[in-house]
Amino acid sequence: MIRLLNILFLFACITVSAQTTENNQLKLATDLLFSNPEKSAKISEKAFAEAKNYNDKIKALSKLVNAQMVLGNISQVINNCVKGINLSKEKNDTINQIRFLSMLGNQYQQLNMNNDAKKNLDEAENLINTIDLPKDLLFIKGNVYNVKGIVFKNELNCEFAIKYFDKALDVYNKLPSRDVITTNKLLIDIQKAVCLESLGNSKEAENIYKMILKVNDPGIGFNKYFASVGLADIYLKRNEVDNADKMLQTINVNEFSSYDLELTGLFFKLKSQSSYLKKDSKLYLYYFEKYNNNLNQISQSQNQIISRLVKNDKENFAEKINKNLMRNIALIFILIIIFSGLLLFFYRFLREKAIK
């Protein structure tokens, strides 16, 4: 689901960028975004470094963030989102502030850094409330509400989560029907179902999952697998092992195992639970080991990203200290020169006065 959220924000960024004119470099970066994201990132980075004005800089930075999101470089996305926020603040560019704040909140949410996620999403929401977003940019508002709902869900505050999911749905329902909007709406339905089940409304959650599985739309994407996993989980909790197994058999884990660690982990977890309830110890141990390895992968990935962020923070802090130190040394040097000049002046003045 992490990669899915990135793609949804990515489509938002592409659509916003498409509304403005781009030079040939940035057009090439857009064309290469999915086929060769490494090259797209290099082109965008070069364009950002060479940009002479704010508009070119912010466009290039947006393209760079897009490429880094495709590559899954969360730490770099975070650093460049911060740059985007600072640049757009300097120019009072509210729309780009909202875009970068919402993307930053999304990245922090993926790392389960919920306080940082809420801080940025709150700021984005406050800015949204100060302006009238054009209709073709309303999906940014929907995305902010969507991710904010996920943050509350992760904090087990399901009542607030459902409120924000409903706010997001209200925005998406006002938009033209497109695959990306369909994907967003189905993603919210899945998150709502999880919350409803945790609040004891498993029947309502079951109906939502079944509704999703009946959707015949190309925009359903991997949401069908999340719905299948959700249904299997409900059946296992009711001890309906046969129904759970039927749902799990419809899932081709190889289709997403390299793409979505969260969904893969849920699948292995349910397979191990099903094996346990059937008293199949061999299969239980097999799937439990796979589930445990999956959890370790997720943990290692998050730790690596957080380590890179801490390292970057330390490097930035050290750079600031060095700049301040050099500035202070230069200031002291100038003061010494001025002081020496004044001493020399008074020395000559007093000497001339003594001679007279």
Secondary structure, DSSP 8 states (H G I E B T S, - for coil): -HHHHHHHHHHHHHHHHHTS---HHHHHHHHTTTT-HHHHHHHHHHHHHH--SHHHHHHHHHHHHHHHHHHT-HHHHHHHHHHHHHHHHHTT-HHHHHHHHHHHHHHHHHTT-HHHHHHHHHHHHHHHTTS---GGGHHHHHHHHHHHHHHHHHTT-HHHHHHHHHHHHHHHTTS---HHHHHHHHHHHHHHHHHHHHTT-HHHHHHHHHHHHT---GGGTTHHHHHHHHHHHHHHHTT-HHHHHHHHHT--GGGTTTT-HHHHHHHHHHHHHHHHHTT-HHHHHHHHHHHHHHHHHHHHHHHHHHHHHHHHHHHHHHHHHHHHHHHHHHHHHHHHHHHHHHHHHHHHHHHHHHH-
